[in-house]
């Protein structure tokens, strides 16, 4: 240790040894003071600050999130903050409601003047905690000594910089701050400045095997996993040249995406395997960055994620992850240059204007029929029709159910390879035309959209029902609309008494017009389903 780094007794030592016997304090005092002075030397803090700034900015390129810096003493917290702000002045703001970085610590009026801006009341610290927990808040980094290392959960924290001796339960508790499940975050990254790996191993020996498996994965191991996942995805694009994605004009770059999707779709279970492969690769990448091997793959991973985003947004989801999982491809884009709606708008990339299904023109369907990427054309049509069926389900449950069955039948035939993609495209185009023509039924029947929905609920194609005649069935539908309107409210579906009364009224109307008794139970149930679908619009209108 150099002469100028020889420490003086840390004036805050009493804080960290509170509750210890006096002789133990005295023995620890010299050791702690020397370490604190060395760790907190100006030259070293400047280097640590530079490393944190460089590292965290690269982390943010991989995935959005926040960081916690754990320092050895309050003095180091304050001085490390000053060093970081020297490098990034715009991160600082005296207002607690603004700024990208804050120190979180307790203190008193007797503390040095330079510390006072960081000494806050409990309510002010709680306000900062709220900011840190909000993924959208610009507060990105907090520097702490002891505060928030236990019992504090901010799931969007994904990086911890540890520059303080810790061991045992305290070390495990600290690491857990960045290991909370959040969106597409695969885990937390711990950057160790003091060589705590051995302490972590000892601490883990007291925990279950599961805990040990989920904690303390070295970065080199994350890099190996990333490279393995990268090869899996790259192999799925073997023989496909996507260099134009980096070197071409905007239109040429855009055109690469549908071609890549078509290449994947030609493979058995291609879309599912590609989606999972890129998701696994993205998670490994976010743990490996900013390792140089990870940064070397960043552009390729950006392309893979752009293709995955195209699948997620413009084709039918086959996974179980829900909308959050679908959106993760977009959130995880590692290149800001490709994170745009244009890149993942596959209709535009395929040279098509995304249509309104309700007014699908013969011209649009003809364009789809002529698309060179047959598998992609099928996926786009399936997505369009599926979305329209969901929309119709909010208005006409019977019609939506019928079209859904027709769509599933066509897709099942394709998946079983009993029909070629071109044949299925023709079936879907026919289905699209049927759905378009169905919008005109109200005019043909001289009925409103709501009346048509209840008309369909009466099983009008059943032979026993047909004998009533169209005029009678239309009269039943109109009376059902009026009766249901009068007897529904915002919370009616939660009240069994209201539903029971509605069933009684529906049966009365059916009996009044001579609806076949043996068909009534099913008709009553279908009418109730239809009523639930339409009542949401009625009560908010």
C-alpha positions in Angstrom: 0.0 0.0 0.0 1.4 3.4 -1.0 2.2 5.9 1.7 -0.5 8.4 0.6 -3.1 5.6 0.8 -2.4 4.8 4.5 -5.7 5.2 6.1 -7.0 7.1 9.0 -9.7 5.7 11.3 -13.0 5.9 9.5 -15.2 8.3 11.4 -18.2 6.2 10.5 -16.8 3.0 11.9 -19.1 3.1 14.9 -22.0 2.7 12.5 -20.9 -0.6 11.0 -19.8 -2.1 14.4 -22.8 -1.0 16.4 -23.7 -3.7 19.0 -20.3 -5.4 19.1 -18.2 -5.9 22.1 -15.5 -3.2 22.6 -12.5 -5.5 22.3 -13.9 -6.9 19.0 -14.5 -3.4 17.8 -10.9 -2.5 18.5 -9.5 -5.5 16.7 -11.7 -4.9 13.7 -11.2 -1.1 13.7 -7.7 -1.0 12.1 -8.5 -3.7 9.5 -11.7 -2.1 8.5 -10.2 1.4 8.3 -7.3 0.3 6.1 -9.6 -1.5 3.7 -12.1 1.3 3.6 -9.3 3.8 2.8 -7.9 1.7 0.1 -11.2 0.8 -1.4 -12.3 4.5 -1.2 -9.1 6.1 -2.5 -9.8 8.8 -5.1 -7.8 7.1 -7.9 -9.6 3.8 -7.4 -13.1 5.4 -7.1 -12.4 7.2 -10.4 -11.6 3.9 -12.1 -14.7 2.1 -10.5 -16.9 5.0 -11.6 -15.7 4.8 -15.2 -16.2 1.0 -15.2 -19.7 1.3 -13.9 -20.7 4.0 -16.4 -19.3 2.0 -19.4 -20.7 -1.3 -18.2 -24.2 -0.1 -17.4 -24.6 1.8 -20.6 -23.8 -1.3 -22.5 -26.2 -3.3 -20.3 -29.0 -0.8 -21.3 -28.3 -1.5 -24.9 -29.2 -5.2 -24.3 -32.2 -4.7 -22.1 -33.8 -1.9 -20.2 -33.5 -2.0 -16.5 -31.9 -0.5 -13.4 -28.8 -1.0 -11.2 -27.8 -0.9 -7.6 -24.3 0.0 -6.4 -23.3 -1.3 -3.0 -20.4 0.7 -1.4 -18.4 0.1 1.8 -19.2 3.3 3.6 -21.3 6.4 3.4 -18.2 8.4 2.5 -17.5 6.1 -0.4 -21.2 6.4 -1.5 -20.9 10.2 -1.6 -17.6 10.3 -3.4 -18.4 7.6 -5.9 -21.6 9.5 -6.8 -19.4 12.6 -7.4 -17.1 10.6 -9.7 -19.9 9.2 -11.7 -21.6 12.6 -12.1 -18.2 14.0 -13.3 -18.5 11.5 -16.2 -22.2 12.0 -16.8 -23.3 15.4 -15.5 -26.7 15.1 -17.0 -27.5 12.1 -14.7 -27.4 14.5 -11.7 -30.4 16.6 -10.4 -30.9 18.1 -7.0 -34.6 17.5 -7.3 -35.6 14.1 -5.8 -38.2 13.8 -8.6 -35.6 14.1 -11.3 -32.2 12.7 -12.2 -30.9 9.3 -13.2 -28.7 8.5 -10.1 -29.2 8.9 -6.3 -27.5 8.0 -3.1 -29.8 6.3 -0.5 -28.5 6.7 3.0 -29.3 8.0 6.5 -27.5 10.8 8.2 -27.7 13.8 10.5 -27.1 17.6 10.6 -23.6 16.9 11.9 -22.5 15.1 8.7 -20.2 17.1 6.3 -21.9 19.7 4.2 -21.1 17.8 1.0 -23.2 14.9 2.3 -26.3 16.8 3.1 -27.8 16.6 -0.4 -27.9 12.8 0.0 -29.3 12.7 3.6 -33.1 12.3 3.3 -36.1 11.8 5.6 -38.0 8.5 5.6 -40.7 10.0 3.4 -38.2 11.2 0.8 -36.5 7.8 0.7 -39.8 6.2 0.2 -40.5 8.5 -2.7 -37.1 7.4 -4.3 -38.0 3.8 -3.7 -41.2 4.4 -5.7 -39.3 5.9 -8.5 -36.8 3.0 -8.6 -39.6 0.4 -8.7 -41.2 2.2 -11.7 -39.7 0.7 -14.9 -40.6 3.9 -16.8 -39.1 6.3 -14.3 -35.7 7.8 -15.4 -34.1 7.0 -12.1 -31.7 4.2 -13.2 -29.0 3.8 -10.5 -28.9 4.0 -6.7 -25.8 3.9 -4.6 -26.3 2.3 -1.1 -24.3 1.1 1.8 -26.8 -1.0 3.8 -30.2 0.4 2.9 -32.4 -1.6 0.6 -30.2 -4.6 0.7 -32.9 -6.6 2.6 -36.7 -6.6 2.3 -36.7 -4.3 -0.7 -38.1 -5.5 -4.0 -37.7 -3.6 -7.3 -38.1 -6.3 -10.0 -36.7 -4.0 -12.8 -33.3 -4.1 -11.1 -31.1 -6.3 -13.3 -27.5 -5.3 -12.3 -25.7 -5.0 -9.0 -22.2 -3.6 -8.6 -20.7 -4.8 -5.3 -17.8 -2.9 -3.8 -18.2 -3.9 -0.2 -17.1 -6.9 1.8 -20.1 -9.2 2.5 -20.7 -12.7 3.5 -23.3 -15.3 4.5 -26.9 -14.4 4.7 -26.3 -10.7 4.1 -24.6 -11.5 0.8 -27.4 -13.7 -0.4 -30.0 -11.1 0.6 -28.1 -8.5 -1.4 -27.9 -10.6 -4.5 -31.6 -11.4 -4.3 -32.3 -7.7 -5.0 -31.5 -8.1 -8.7 -32.8 -11.7 -9.1 -36.5 -11.0 -9.0 -38.7 -12.2 -11.9 -39.7 -9.3 -14.2 -41.0 -9.4 -17.8 -38.3 -10.9 -20.0 -35.5 -10.5 -17.5 -33.7 -13.9 -17.3 -31.9 -13.1 -14.0 -29.7 -10.6 -12.3 -26.1 -9.8 -13.1 -23.6 -9.2 -10.2 -20.4 -7.3 -10.9 -17.9 -8.1 -8.2 -15.1 -5.6 -7.5 -13.8 -7.2 -4.3 -13.6 -10.9 -5.2 -16.6 -12.2 -3.3 -17.0 -15.4 -5.3 -15.6 -17.6 -2.5 -17.8 -15.9 0.0 -20.8 -16.6 -2.3 -19.9 -20.3 -2.5 -19.8 -20.5 1.3 -23.1 -18.7 1.6 -24.7 -21.0 -1.0 -23.7 -24.1 1.0 -26.4 -23.1 3.5 -29.1 -23.1 0.8 -31.0 -25.7 -1.2 -29.7 -27.2 -4.4 -32.3 -25.2 -6.3 -31.1 -21.9 -4.8 -27.5 -22.9 -5.7 -28.5 -23.6 -9.3 -30.2 -20.3 -9.7 -27.5 -18.1 -8.2 -24.0 -17.2 -9.1 -23.8 -18.2 -12.7 -20.3 -16.9 -14.0 -20.4 -14.6 -17.0 -18.2 -17.0 -19.0 -20.8 -19.7 -18.5 -23.5 -17.3 -19.7 -21.3 -16.6 -22.8 -21.1 -20.3 -23.5 -24.8 -20.7 -23.3 -25.3 -17.7 -25.6 -23.0 -19.1 -28.2 -24.8 -22.5 -28.1 -28.2 -20.8 -28.5 -26.8 -18.6 -31.3 -25.6 -21.7 -33.3 -29.1 -23.2 -33.0 -30.8 -20.1 -34.4 -28.1 -19.5 -37.1 -28.5 -23.1 -38.3 -32.2 -22.5 -38.9 -31.2 -19.8 -41.3 -28.5 -21.9 -43.0 -28.3 -21.0 -46.7 -30.2 -17.8 -46.3 -28.3 -14.6 -47.1 -29.5 -11.8 -44.8 -26.5 -9.5 -45.4 -28.8 -6.9 -47.1 -30.4 -6.3 -43.7 -27.2 -4.4 -42.8 -26.0 -3.0 -46.1 -29.1 -2.5 -48.2 -31.5 0.5 -48.5 -34.4 0.8 -46.1 -36.7 -1.0 -48.6 -34.1 -3.7 -49.2 -33.6 -4.2 -45.5 -37.4 -4.5 -45.0 -37.7 -7.0 -47.8 -35.3 -9.4 -46.0 -37.7 -10.1 -43.2 -40.6 -11.8 -45.1 -38.0 -13.8 -47.0 -36.4 -14.9 -43.7 -39.8 -15.8 -42.2 -40.6 -17.9 -45.3 -37.3 -19.7 -45.0 -38.2 -20.6 -41.4 -41.8 -21.5 -42.1 -40.7 -24.1 -44.7 -39.0 -26.1 -41.9 -41.0 -28.6 -39.7 -42.3 -26.7 -36.7 -40.0 -23.9 -37.9 -41.8 -20.9 -36.4 -42.1 -22.5 -33.0 -38.5 -23.6 -32.9 -37.3 -20.3 -34.1 -39.3 -18.3 -31.6 -38.1 -20.3 -28.7 -34.5 -20.3 -30.0 -34.4 -16.5 -30.3 -36.1 -16.1 -26.9 -33.5 -18.4 -25.2 -30.7 -16.6 -27.1 -31.9 -13.2 -26.0 -32.0 -14.2 -22.3 -28.4 -15.6 -22.5 -27.3 -12.5 -24.4 -28.7 -10.2 -21.7 -26.6 -12.0 -19.1 -23.5 -12.2 -21.2 -23.3 -8.5 -22.3 -21.1 -6.5 -22.3 -18.6 -9.4 -22.7 -16.7 -8.9 -26.0 -18.0 -12.2 -27.4 -21.6 -11.1 -26.8 -21.0 -7.7 -28.4 -19.6 -9.4 -31.5 -22.9 -11.2 -32.0 -25.1 -8.2 -31.4 -25.9 -7.3 -35.0 -26.9 -10.9 -35.9 -29.0 -11.2 -32.7 -30.7 -7.9 -33.6 -31.7 -9.5 -37.0 -32.9 -12.7 -35.4 -35.0 -10.7 -33.0 -36.5 -8.5 -35.8 -37.6 -11.7 -37.5 -39.1 -13.0 -34.3 -40.9 -9.7 -33.7 -42.4 -10.1 -37.2 -43.7 -13.5 -36.3 -45.0 -12.3 -32.9 -46.8 -9.3 -34.3 -48.1 -10.5 -37.6 -48.8 -14.2 -37.3 -50.7 -16.5 -35.0 -49.2 -17.2 -31.6 -48.7 -20.9 -30.9 -46.9 -20.5 -27.5 -48.3 -20.2 -24.0 -46.5 -17.1 -23.0 -49.3 -14.7 -23.8 -49.0 -11.1 -25.1 -46.0 -10.3 -22.8 -44.1 -13.2 -24.3 -45.0 -12.0 -27.8 -43.8 -8.5 -27.0 -40.5 -9.6 -25.5 -38.9 -9.8 -29.0 -39.6 -6.2 -29.5 -38.5 -5.2 -26.0 -35.3 -7.2 -26.3 -34.1 -5.7 -29.6 -30.4 -5.1 -29.1 -30.0 -2.6 -31.9 -31.9 0.7 -31.6 -31.7 1.0 -35.4 -34.1 -1.9 -36.0 -36.5 -1.1 -33.2 -39.3 0.4 -35.3 -42.8 -0.4 -36.3 -41.6 -0.4 -40.0 -39.2 -3.2 -39.4 -41.8 -5.5 -37.9 -44.7 -4.5 -40.3 -44.6 -7.6 -42.4 -47.5 -6.4 -44.6 -45.4 -3.5 -45.7 -42.4 -5.7 -46.1 -44.4 -8.0 -48.4 -45.6 -5.1 -50.4 -49.2 -5.1 -49.0 -51.2 -2.5 -47.3 -52.7 -4.1 -44.2 -56.4 -4.3 -44.8 -59.6 -3.8 -42.8 -60.9 -7.4 -42.9 -64.5 -6.1 -43.0 -63.9 -4.5 -46.3 -61.4 -7.0 -47.8 -61.3 -6.3 -51.5 -61.0 -8.9 -54.2 -57.8 -6.9 -55.3 -56.2 -7.5 -51.9 -57.1 -11.2 -51.9 -55.6 -11.5 -55.4 -52.4 -9.9 -54.2 -52.2 -12.4 -51.3 -52.8 -15.2 -53.8 -49.8 -14.1 -55.9 -47.4 -13.6 -53.0 -44.1 -15.4 -53.6 -43.8 -16.4 -50.0 -46.6 -18.9 -49.8 -46.2 -20.0 -46.2 -46.0 -16.4 -45.0 -49.1 -15.6 -47.0 -50.9 -18.3 -45.2 -49.7 -17.1 -41.8 -50.8 -13.5 -42.6 -54.3 -14.6 -43.7 -54.7 -16.8 -40.7 -53.7 -13.9 -38.5 -56.1 -11.5 -40.2 -59.0 -14.0 -40.1 -58.3 -15.0 -36.5 -58.3 -11.3 -35.4 -61.6 -10.7 -37.2 -63.2 -13.8 -35.6 -62.2 -12.5 -32.1 -63.8 -9.1 -33.0 -67.0 -10.8 -34.2 -67.1 -12.9 -31.1 -67.9 -9.6 -29.2 -70.9 -9.1 -31.4 -72.1 -12.4 -32.7 -71.0 -15.5 -30.8 -72.7 -18.0 -33.1 -71.2 -16.5 -36.2 -67.7 -16.3 -34.6 -67.9 -19.9 -33.5 -68.8 -21.1 -37.0 -66.0 -19.2 -38.7 -63.5 -20.3 -36.0 -64.4 -23.9 -36.7 -63.9 -23.4 -40.4 -60.6 -21.7 -39.9 -59.3 -24.4 -37.6 -60.4 -27.1 -40.0 -58.4 -25.5 -42.9 -55.3 -25.0 -40.8 -55.5 -28.5 -39.3 -55.5 -29.9 -42.9 -52.4 -27.9 -43.7 -50.6 -29.0 -40.5 -51.4 -32.6 -41.2 -50.0 -32.1 -44.7 -53.2 -33.3 -46.3 -53.3 -29.9 -48.2 -50.6 -27.8 -49.7 -50.1 -24.2 -48.7 -51.6 -23.0 -52.0 -54.7 -25.0 -51.4 -55.1 -23.7 -47.9 -54.6 -20.2 -49.1 -57.6 -20.7 -51.5 -59.7 -22.0 -48.6 -58.8 -19.1 -46.4 -59.6 -16.6 -49.2 -63.0 -18.2 -49.6 -63.5 -18.0 -45.9 -62.5 -14.3 -46.0 -65.1 -13.7 -48.7 -67.8 -15.5 -46.6 -67.0 -13.3 -43.6 -67.1 -10.2 -45.8 -70.5 -11.3 -47.2 -71.8 -12.1 -43.7 -71.7 -8.3 -43.0 -74.5 -7.8 -45.5 -76.9 -10.2 -43.9 -78.6 -7.5 -41.8 -79.5 -5.6 -44.9 -80.9 -8.8 -46.6 -82.9 -9.6 -43.5 -84.0 -6.0 -42.8 -82.5 -6.4 -39.3 -80.0 -4.5 -37.1 -76.6 -6.0 -36.2 -77.8 -6.9 -32.7 -81.0 -8.5 -34.1 -79.0 -10.6 -36.5 -76.9 -11.8 -33.6 -79.9 -13.1 -31.6 -81.5 -14.4 -34.9 -78.4 -16.6 -35.3 -78.6 -17.7 -31.7 -82.0 -19.3 -32.5 -80.4 -22.1 -34.6 -82.4 -20.9 -37.6 -80.9 -23.7 -39.8 -82.3 -26.5 -37.6 -85.1 -28.3 -39.5 -87.4 -28.2 -36.5 -86.9 -24.4 -36.1 -87.1 -23.6 -39.8 -90.8 -24.4 -39.9 -91.5 -21.3 -37.9 -90.5 -19.2 -40.9 -88.2 -16.3 -41.3 -90.7 -13.7 -40.3 -91.5 -15.4 -37.0 -87.8 -15.9 -36.2 -87.1 -12.2 -37.0 -90.0 -11.2 -34.6 -88.4 -13.5 -31.8 -85.0 -11.9 -32.4 -86.4 -8.3 -32.1 -88.3 -9.1 -29.0 -85.2 -10.8 -27.4 -83.1 -7.7 -28.1 -85.6 -5.4 -26.4 -86.1 -7.8 -23.4 -82.4 -8.3 -22.8 -81.7 -4.5 -23.1 -84.3 -3.8 -20.4 -83.0 -6.4 -18.1 -79.2 -6.1 -18.1 -77.0 -3.8 -16.1 -73.2 -3.4 -15.6 -72.9 -6.2 -13.1 -75.8 -8.4 -14.2 -73.6 -11.4 -15.1 -72.5 -11.6 -11.4 -76.0 -11.8 -10.1 -77.5 -15.2 -10.4 -81.0 -13.9 -9.6 -80.9 -11.5 -12.6 -79.7 -14.3 -14.9 -82.4 -16.6 -13.6 -85.1 -14.0 -14.4 -83.6 -13.4 -17.8 -83.8 -17.1 -18.5 -87.5 -17.1 -17.6 -88.2 -14.1 -19.8 -86.4 -15.8 -22.8 -88.3 -19.0 -22.3 -91.6 -17.0 -22.2 -90.7 -15.3 -25.6 -89.8 -18.7 -27.2 -93.1 -20.3 -26.0 -95.1 -17.3 -27.1 -93.9 -17.8 -30.7 -94.1 -21.6 -30.6 -90.4 -22.3 -30.6 -89.8 -26.2 -30.3 -89.7 -27.1 -26.6 -86.9 -29.7 -27.1 -84.7 -27.0 -28.7 -85.3 -24.4 -26.0 -82.6 -25.3 -23.4 -79.8 -24.9 -26.0 -81.4 -21.8 -27.4 -81.8 -20.2 -24.0 -78.1 -20.9 -23.2 -76.9 -19.5 -26.5 -79.1 -16.4 -26.2 -77.6 -15.8 -22.7 -74.1 -16.0 -24.2 -75.1 -13.6 -26.9 -76.6 -11.3 -24.3 -73.3 -11.2 -22.3 -71.3 -10.3 -25.4 -73.6 -7.4 -26.4 -74.5 -6.1 -22.9 -71.0 -4.8 -22.4 -71.5 -2.3 -25.3 -75.1 -1.5 -24.2 -74.3 -0.5 -20.7 -71.4 1.7 -21.7 -73.2 3.3 -24.7 
